[in-house]
Amino acid sequence: MPSPSLAGTQAKVRSGRLPRPSPARRDTAFDASSQPAGFMKRYLDYLWPLIGLVAVVWSVELLWDKLKAEAGTDAAVQALLEQGTLWQNIKIIAAGIGQKIALISPDAFLHAALATLVAYAALAWYDRIALIHLGKEKGISWPYIALCSFVTYALSHNIGASVFSGGMVRFRAYTAKGLTTADVAVLVALCSFTFAFGTILLLGLVLIGEPQILRPLGRLSHWFTLGDTTARLIGFGLLAFVGLYTVGSWLKFRPLKIGKFELIYPRLPVVARQYLAAPLELMGAAGIIYFALPDQGNPGFFIVLGAFLLSFSAGLLSQVPGGVGVMEAVFLAVMPGVPAPAVFAALLIWRLFYLILPLVISLPIVLAFERGQLRKNTRIAPPP
């Protein structure tokens, strides 16, 4: 799944293309804001890695305390933890997680694999929707779109630099099919916005239906302490945004300006497809975790979906590749009723199916594509 931050990176998108500012406008913008913008960029270049480092340290500490406390519920194990070294304690906790993974049934693994296929099929639909928005869907087959989308997300989910890895893969693939740089920029932005749209829609529904899901977050910090009424109000607010976006598309509102950025409402058929594709992808990804959790203590799919939306979003915001540590910490905090080793085991299965295996499969695809492009360019290269 793409980073939501990409949705705001494409400015002034009109009729599916990025307009080129006039020279006068470009010069004015440079003279007025180049120095502050440069300072802010350098500041953020230092700030984001620092935030990511703090998030990782905080998450590791939280995870360690949670897993150690869970393992310590057995008196014999607690005695070993108190007397053992750090490395011995790590091996004890890892053994407990391994036992939970061994308890996952073959049927659960099969269902998790099918959920992965659903998620990645929906991600390919993201690209198809963006191509329809651009009017460029003809001549680009579904298998080509699926391969491009699969490689894009396999790399960006693991590397973390979605703007670079996702954008570059799509640029190489879609310019080979005749799209311009501006077309690819719009495609990347709309795919990212589709993900954000689905997250807002589903999280709004979860907060209205299960507002108590936010209660455990109060244990992390008093800033996160929210009542059920407040949670429901947040949910209604999220759905109001979804409704406004839909009405804006239906009635063809003027572009919504947010600072320097401008949101152009897609056509209503495009929005209708977003309503289907985005929830399907997110529910497929959450389904991997749901099927990997034990039946005993399983809070149900709706709660697991909400925990996934909150934890995955936190991982994205942390700027940590794959959200490692941050996602686990938030997920464990949201689901205190499920044994921590079981939750951790389910999240490891999710990382295996959703992150690691796609990355392993995608690398040969990238090499084969680049090799084909190299041969093609060699054949058409003019003689010296």
C-alpha positions as CSV (number, residue, x, y, z in Angstrom):
1,M,0.0,0.0,0.0
2,P,1.2,3.6,-1.0
3,S,2.2,6.4,1.3
4,P,-0.6,8.9,1.8
5,S,1.9,11.7,1.8
6,L,2.2,11.3,-2.0
7,A,-1.3,12.7,-2.5
8,G,-0.2,16.2,-1.6
9,T,2.9,16.2,-3.7
10,Q,1.2,16.8,-7.1
11,A,0.1,20.4,-7.4
12,K,-2.1,22.1,-10.0
13,V,-3.4,18.9,-11.7
14,R,-5.8,20.0,-14.4
15,S,-7.5,17.7,-16.9
16,G,-5.1,14.9,-15.9
17,R,-1.9,16.9,-16.6
18,L,0.5,19.1,-14.7
19,P,0.6,22.6,-16.1
20,R,3.9,24.3,-16.8
21,P,4.1,27.7,-15.0
22,S,5.1,30.6,-17.1
23,P,8.7,31.9,-16.9
24,A,7.5,35.1,-15.1
25,R,5.6,33.1,-12.5
26,R,8.5,30.7,-12.0
27,D,10.9,33.6,-11.5
28,T,8.6,35.3,-9.0
29,A,8.1,32.2,-7.0
30,F,11.9,31.6,-6.9
31,D,12.7,35.2,-5.8
32,A,10.0,35.2,-3.1
33,S,10.4,31.9,-1.5
34,S,13.6,30.1,-2.6
35,Q,15.5,30.8,0.6
36,P,12.8,30.0,3.1
37,A,11.9,26.9,1.1
38,G,15.5,25.8,1.0
39,F,15.8,26.3,4.8
40,M,12.6,24.3,5.4
41,K,13.8,21.5,3.2
42,R,17.1,21.2,5.0
43,Y,15.3,21.4,8.4
44,L,12.9,18.6,7.4
45,D,15.8,16.5,6.0
46,Y,17.2,16.4,9.5
47,L,13.8,16.3,11.3
48,W,12.3,13.2,9.6
49,P,15.2,10.8,10.3
50,L,15.2,12.0,13.9
51,I,11.5,11.4,14.3
52,G,12.0,7.9,12.7
53,L,14.8,7.1,15.1
54,V,12.8,8.2,18.1
55,A,9.8,6.2,16.9
56,V,11.9,3.1,16.5
57,V,13.6,3.4,20.0
58,W,10.2,4.0,21.6
59,S,8.6,1.1,19.8
60,V,11.4,-1.4,20.6
61,E,11.2,-0.5,24.3
62,L,7.4,-0.8,24.3
63,L,7.5,-4.1,22.4
64,W,10.2,-5.5,24.8
65,D,8.2,-4.6,27.9
66,K,5.0,-6.0,26.5
67,L,6.5,-9.3,25.3
68,K,8.6,-9.8,28.5
69,A,5.5,-9.1,30.6
70,E,3.5,-11.6,28.6
71,A,6.2,-14.3,28.8
72,G,6.5,-13.7,32.5
73,T,2.9,-14.8,33.2
74,D,4.5,-18.3,33.6
75,A,6.3,-18.4,36.9
76,A,9.1,-20.7,35.6
77,V,9.7,-18.5,32.6
78,Q,9.6,-15.4,34.8
79,A,12.4,-16.9,36.9
80,L,14.5,-17.5,33.8
81,L,13.9,-14.0,32.6
82,E,15.0,-12.5,35.9
83,Q,18.2,-14.5,36.0
84,G,19.1,-14.6,32.3
85,T,21.2,-12.3,30.2
86,L,19.7,-10.1,27.6
87,W,20.5,-12.6,24.8
88,Q,19.0,-15.4,26.8
89,N,15.8,-13.4,27.4
90,I,15.6,-12.7,23.7
91,K,15.9,-16.4,22.9
92,I,13.2,-17.2,25.4
93,I,10.8,-14.7,24.0
94,A,11.6,-15.7,20.4
95,A,10.8,-19.3,21.3
96,G,7.4,-18.3,22.6
97,I,6.7,-16.5,19.4
98,G,7.9,-19.5,17.4
99,Q,5.4,-21.7,19.3
100,K,2.6,-19.4,18.3
101,I,3.6,-19.5,14.7
102,A,3.7,-23.3,14.8
103,L,0.1,-23.3,16.1
104,I,-1.2,-21.5,13.0
105,S,-3.1,-24.0,10.9
106,P,-2.4,-24.8,7.2
107,D,-5.9,-23.4,6.4
108,A,-5.0,-20.1,8.1
109,F,-1.9,-19.9,5.9
110,L,-3.9,-20.6,2.8
111,H,-6.5,-17.9,3.7
112,A,-3.7,-15.5,4.5
113,A,-2.2,-16.2,1.0
114,L,-5.6,-15.6,-0.7
115,A,-6.0,-12.3,1.3
116,T,-2.6,-11.2,0.0
117,L,-3.7,-11.9,-3.6
118,V,-6.8,-9.9,-3.1
119,A,-4.8,-7.0,-1.7
120,Y,-2.3,-6.9,-4.5
121,A,-5.1,-7.3,-7.1
122,A,-6.8,-4.2,-5.6
123,L,-3.5,-2.3,-5.7
124,A,-3.3,-3.1,-9.5
125,W,-6.8,-1.7,-9.7
126,Y,-5.4,1.6,-8.2
127,D,-3.2,2.0,-11.3
128,R,-6.0,1.1,-13.6
129,I,-8.3,3.7,-12.0
130,A,-5.6,6.3,-12.5
131,L,-5.1,5.4,-16.1
132,I,-8.9,5.7,-16.7
133,H,-8.8,9.1,-15.0
134,L,-6.0,10.1,-17.5
135,G,-7.8,8.5,-20.5
136,K,-4.7,6.3,-21.1
137,E,-6.1,2.9,-20.3
138,K,-6.3,1.7,-23.9
139,G,-3.3,-0.2,-25.1
140,I,-2.1,-1.1,-21.6
141,S,-3.1,-4.6,-20.7
142,W,-4.2,-5.7,-17.2
143,P,-1.3,-8.1,-16.9
144,Y,1.2,-5.3,-17.6
145,I,-0.6,-3.0,-15.1
146,A,-0.6,-5.8,-12.5
147,L,3.1,-6.5,-12.9
148,C,4.0,-2.8,-12.7
149,S,1.8,-2.3,-9.7
150,F,3.1,-5.4,-7.9
151,V,6.8,-4.4,-8.4
152,T,6.0,-0.8,-7.4
153,Y,4.4,-1.7,-4.1
154,A,6.8,-4.6,-3.3
155,L,9.7,-2.1,-3.5
156,S,8.1,0.9,-1.8
157,H,6.6,-1.1,1.1
158,N,10.0,-2.4,2.0
159,I,12.3,0.5,1.1
160,G,10.0,3.1,2.6
161,A,10.9,5.8,0.1
162,S,7.6,5.5,-1.8
163,V,8.2,8.7,-3.7
164,F,11.4,7.4,-5.1
165,S,10.9,3.7,-5.6
166,G,7.2,3.8,-6.5
167,G,7.5,6.8,-8.8
168,M,10.6,5.6,-10.6
169,V,9.2,2.1,-11.3
170,R,6.0,3.5,-12.7
171,F,8.0,6.1,-14.7
172,R,10.1,3.4,-16.4
173,A,7.1,1.1,-17.0
174,Y,4.5,3.6,-18.2
175,T,6.7,5.9,-20.2
176,A,7.5,2.8,-22.2
177,K,3.8,2.7,-23.0
178,G,3.7,6.3,-24.2
179,L,2.7,8.2,-21.0
180,T,4.5,11.5,-20.3
181,T,6.2,12.5,-17.1
182,A,3.2,14.6,-16.2
183,D,0.9,11.7,-16.7
184,V,3.0,9.5,-14.4
185,A,3.0,12.2,-11.8
186,V,-0.7,12.4,-11.8
187,L,-1.0,8.6,-11.7
188,V,1.3,8.3,-8.7
189,A,-0.7,11.1,-6.9
190,L,-4.1,9.5,-7.6
191,C,-3.0,6.1,-6.5
192,S,-1.7,7.5,-3.2
193,F,-4.9,9.5,-2.7
194,T,-7.0,6.3,-3.4
195,F,-5.2,4.7,-0.5
196,A,-5.8,7.7,1.7
197,F,-9.4,7.8,0.7
198,G,-9.9,4.1,1.6
199,T,-8.2,4.6,5.0
200,I,-10.4,7.6,5.8
201,L,-13.5,5.7,4.7
202,L,-12.9,2.5,6.6
203,L,-11.4,4.2,9.7
204,G,-14.5,6.4,9.9
205,L,-16.8,3.4,9.8
206,V,-14.7,1.6,12.4
207,L,-14.7,4.5,14.8
208,I,-18.5,4.8,14.5
209,G,-19.1,1.1,15.0
210,E,-16.3,0.3,17.5
211,P,-15.3,3.5,19.2
212,Q,-13.8,1.6,22.1
213,I,-10.9,0.7,19.8
214,L,-9.1,3.9,20.8
215,R,-9.4,3.3,24.6
216,P,-6.2,1.3,24.9
217,L,-4.1,4.0,23.2
218,G,-4.6,6.1,26.4
219,R,-2.0,3.8,28.1
220,L,0.6,5.0,25.7
221,S,0.1,8.7,26.4
222,H,-2.6,10.8,28.0
223,W,-2.7,12.7,24.7
224,F,-4.4,9.7,23.2
225,T,-7.1,9.4,25.8
226,L,-10.4,9.8,24.0
227,G,-13.9,8.9,25.0
228,D,-16.3,6.9,22.9
229,T,-18.3,10.0,22.0
230,T,-15.2,11.8,20.8
231,A,-14.1,8.7,18.8
232,R,-17.5,8.6,17.1
233,L,-17.4,12.3,16.3
234,I,-14.0,11.8,14.6
235,G,-15.5,8.9,12.7
236,F,-18.4,11.1,11.4
237,G,-15.9,13.8,10.5
238,L,-13.9,11.4,8.4
239,L,-17.0,10.2,6.6
240,A,-18.0,13.8,6.1
241,F,-14.7,14.3,4.2
242,V,-15.5,11.3,2.1
243,G,-19.0,12.6,1.4
244,L,-17.7,16.1,0.5
245,Y,-15.3,14.5,-2.0
246,T,-18.0,12.5,-3.6
247,V,-20.4,15.4,-3.8
248,G,-17.7,17.6,-5.2
249,S,-17.1,15.0,-8.0
250,W,-20.8,14.7,-8.7
251,L,-21.5,18.4,-8.9
252,K,-18.1,19.2,-10.4
253,F,-17.0,21.6,-7.7
254,R,-14.2,24.0,-8.3
255,P,-10.8,22.6,-7.3
256,L,-10.2,22.5,-3.6
257,K,-7.1,24.6,-2.7
258,I,-5.0,23.6,0.3
259,G,-2.1,26.0,0.5
260,K,-0.1,25.7,-2.7
261,F,-1.9,22.5,-3.7
262,E,-5.1,22.1,-5.7
263,L,-7.3,19.0,-5.6
264,I,-9.1,18.4,-8.8
265,Y,-12.2,16.2,-8.3
266,P,-12.1,13.1,-10.6
267,R,-15.2,12.1,-12.6
268,L,-17.9,10.3,-10.7
269,P,-17.2,6.9,-12.3
270,V,-13.6,7.2,-11.1
271,V,-14.7,8.0,-7.6
272,A,-17.1,5.0,-7.7
273,R,-14.2,2.7,-8.5
274,Q,-12.2,4.2,-5.6
275,Y,-15.0,3.3,-3.3
276,L,-14.5,-0.4,-4.3
277,A,-10.8,-0.7,-4.8
278,A,-9.5,1.1,-1.7
279,P,-11.5,-0.8,0.9
280,L,-10.8,-4.1,-0.9
281,E,-7.1,-3.6,-0.7
282,L,-7.1,-2.6,2.9
283,M,-9.4,-5.4,4.0
284,G,-7.3,-7.9,2.1
285,A,-4.1,-6.7,3.9
286,A,-5.9,-6.7,7.3
287,G,-7.2,-10.2,6.5
288,I,-3.7,-11.6,6.5
289,I,-3.4,-10.7,10.2
290,Y,-6.9,-11.8,11.0
291,F,-6.5,-15.3,9.6
292,A,-3.1,-15.7,11.3
293,L,-4.5,-14.8,14.8
294,P,-5.7,-17.6,17.0
295,D,-9.4,-18.3,17.3
296,Q,-9.3,-17.9,21.1
297,G,-9.3,-14.2,22.0
298,N,-9.7,-13.1,18.4
299,P,-11.7,-9.8,18.6
300,G,-13.2,-10.1,15.2
301,F,-12.4,-8.8,11.7
302,F,-13.7,-5.2,12.3
303,I,-11.5,-4.7,15.3
304,V,-8.5,-6.2,13.5
305,L,-9.2,-3.9,10.6
306,G,-9.2,-0.9,12.8
307,A,-6.0,-1.9,14.5
308,F,-4.4,-2.4,11.1
309,L,-5.5,1.0,9.8
310,L,-4.2,2.8,13.0
311,S,-0.9,0.8,13.2
312,F,-0.1,0.9,9.4
313,S,-0.8,4.6,9.3
314,A,1.5,5.2,12.3
315,G,4.2,3.2,10.6
316,L,3.9,5.3,7.4
317,L,4.0,8.5,9.4
318,S,7.1,7.4,11.3
319,Q,9.0,7.3,8.0
320,V,10.6,3.9,9.1
321,P,10.9,1.4,6.2
322,G,8.1,-1.0,6.5
323,G,7.0,0.7,9.7
324,V,9.2,-1.9,11.5
325,G,8.6,-1.7,15.3
326,V,6.1,1.2,15.1
327,M,3.4,-0.9,13.6
328,E,3.9,-3.7,16.0
329,A,3.8,-1.4,19.0
330,V,0.6,0.3,18.0
331,F,-1.1,-2.9,17.0
332,L,-0.3,-4.5,20.4
333,A,-1.5,-1.4,22.2
334,V,-4.8,-1.5,20.4
335,M,-5.4,-5.2,21.0
336,P,-4.5,-5.8,24.7
337,G,-6.9,-8.7,25.0
338,V,-4.9,-11.0,22.6
339,P,-1.7,-12.5,23.9
340,A,1.3,-10.5,22.7
341,P,3.3,-13.4,21.3
342,A,0.2,-14.4,19.2
343,V,-0.2,-10.9,17.9
344,F,3.5,-10.6,17.1
345,A,3.4,-14.0,15.3
346,A,0.5,-12.8,13.2
347,L,2.3,-9.6,12.3
348,L,5.4,-11.7,11.2
349,I,3.1,-13.7,8.9
350,W,1.8,-10.4,7.5
351,R,5.3,-9.2,6.9
352,L,6.2,-12.5,5.2
353,F,3.2,-12.5,2.8
354,Y,2.7,-8.8,2.2
355,L,6.3,-7.5,2.3
356,I,9.0,-10.1,2.0
357,L,7.7,-12.6,-0.5
358,P,6.5,-9.9,-2.9
359,L,10.0,-8.2,-2.7
360,V,11.7,-11.5,-3.5
361,I,9.4,-12.1,-6.5
362,S,9.6,-8.6,-7.8
363,L,13.4,-8.4,-8.1
364,P,13.7,-10.9,-11.0
365,I,10.8,-9.1,-12.7
366,V,12.7,-5.8,-12.5
367,L,15.8,-7.4,-13.9
368,A,13.9,-9.0,-16.7
369,F,12.2,-5.8,-17.7
370,E,15.4,-3.7,-17.6
371,R,17.2,-6.4,-19.6
372,G,14.4,-6.3,-22.2
373,Q,14.5,-2.5,-22.4
374,L,18.3,-2.6,-22.8
375,R,18.1,-5.0,-25.7
376,K,15.3,-2.9,-27.3
377,N,17.4,0.3,-27.0
378,T,20.5,-1.5,-28.3
379,R,18.6,-2.7,-31.4
380,I,17.3,0.8,-32.3
381,A,20.4,2.7,-31.4
382,P,21.8,4.5,-34.5
383,P,25.3,3.4,-35.7
384,P,28.2,5.6,-34.6
